[in-house]
Amino acid sequence: MVKIDTTGTVVENELTLSKEEKAYKSVDIEMKESTEPATKALEEDYMIQRRQMKYTVDHQPNWGLSFLLGFQQYMIMFSGTVAIPVILAPTLCIKDNIIAKGQLLNTMFVVCGVSTLLQIFLG
C-alpha cells in the first residue's frame, strides 16, 4: 500500500518494506498506543538515576574543588596553547626567529582568552 501526503509525494510504500522494517513499524505503533505508562516509567527511572548521581548539571562545587578543577583546566589549556606554535614554527619558517615565535605564542594566548570569554558570556 502506498501513502501519499498532501503535496503529492510518496510517504511510504509497504510493498518495499523488509520484514524487519515492518516489525519495527508494528512495535512503533504499539509504543504509540501505550505512551502514557511508558512515559511515567521513564520519568520514575530518571528521578531514581538523578538521586544516585554525585554531581548534576546545576551542581556548584565548593571553592577548593573549583580551584583544583580550574588549575587542571589551565594546565591543559597551557600545554595545548604552547604546543601549537612550537609545532608550527618550522612550517612557518620561523624556527630560528625567537621574536616571531613570541608573537605567535602571544597571539595564541590572546585568542584562547577571547574564546574563553565568549564561551563564558555567550555560551
C-alpha positions in Angstrom: 0.0 0.0 0.0 1.3 3.5 -0.9 0.6 6.5 1.2 0.7 10.0 -0.4 0.8 13.2 1.6 -0.9 16.5 0.7 1.9 17.6 -1.5 1.6 14.5 -3.7 4.9 12.8 -2.7 5.0 9.2 -1.7 5.4 8.9 2.1 5.8 5.2 2.3 5.4 2.1 0.3 4.6 -1.1 2.4 5.5 -3.4 -0.5 9.1 -2.3 -0.5 9.5 -2.6 3.3 11.5 -5.5 4.6 10.3 -7.9 7.3 12.5 -6.1 9.9 11.1 -2.6 8.9 7.6 -4.0 9.2 8.4 -5.4 12.6 9.8 -2.1 13.7 6.7 -0.3 12.4 4.4 -2.6 14.3 6.4 -2.1 17.5 6.3 1.7 16.9 2.5 1.6 16.6 2.3 -0.4 19.8 4.5 2.1 21.5 2.3 5.0 20.4 -0.7 3.2 21.8 0.9 2.8 25.2 2.8 6.0 25.6 1.4 7.2 28.9 2.5 4.3 31.1 5.9 4.2 29.4 6.4 7.9 29.9 5.6 7.6 33.6 8.1 4.7 33.9 10.8 6.7 32.2 10.2 9.7 34.4 10.5 7.4 37.5 13.7 5.9 36.2 15.1 9.4 35.5 14.3 10.6 39.1 16.0 7.5 40.6 19.1 8.0 38.5 19.2 11.7 39.3 19.1 10.9 43.1 22.0 8.5 42.6 24.2 11.0 40.8 27.0 12.6 42.7 27.0 15.7 40.6 24.2 17.1 38.4 24.2 19.9 35.8 23.1 22.5 38.3 25.6 21.4 41.0 28.0 24.1 42.3 31.2 22.6 43.7 32.9 24.1 46.8 35.8 26.6 46.4 38.6 24.1 46.9 37.3 21.7 44.3 36.6 24.6 41.9 40.2 25.8 42.3 41.6 22.4 41.6 39.4 21.8 38.6 40.3 25.3 37.3 44.0 24.7 37.7 43.7 21.4 35.9 41.9 23.2 33.0 44.6 25.9 33.0 47.4 23.3 32.7 45.6 21.5 29.9 45.0 24.8 28.0 48.5 26.0 28.6 50.1 22.8 27.2 47.9 22.9 24.1 48.4 26.6 23.5 52.2 26.3 23.8 52.4 23.1 21.7 50.8 24.5 18.6 53.3 27.4 17.9 56.2 25.1 18.7 54.9 22.5 16.2 54.1 25.1 13.6 57.3 27.2 13.8 59.4 25.2 11.3 56.4 25.1 8.9 56.0 28.8 9.1 59.8 29.3 8.5 60.3 31.0 12.0 62.3 28.1 13.5 65.2 30.4 14.5 63.3 33.7 14.9 62.6 34.0 18.6 60.7 37.3 18.3 58.3 35.8 15.7 57.8 32.7 17.9 57.0 35.0 20.8 54.4 36.9 18.8 52.8 33.7 17.6 52.6 32.5 21.2 51.2 35.8 22.4 48.6 35.6 19.6 47.6 32.1 20.7 47.1 33.2 24.3 45.0 36.2 23.3 42.8 34.1 21.0 42.4 31.5 23.8 41.4 34.2 26.2 39.0 35.8 23.9 37.4 32.4 23.0 37.1 31.6 26.7 35.4 34.9 27.4 33.0 34.3 24.5 32.2 30.9 25.8 31.6 32.2 29.3 29.3 35.1 28.3 27.6 33.8 25.2 27.5 30.1 26.0 
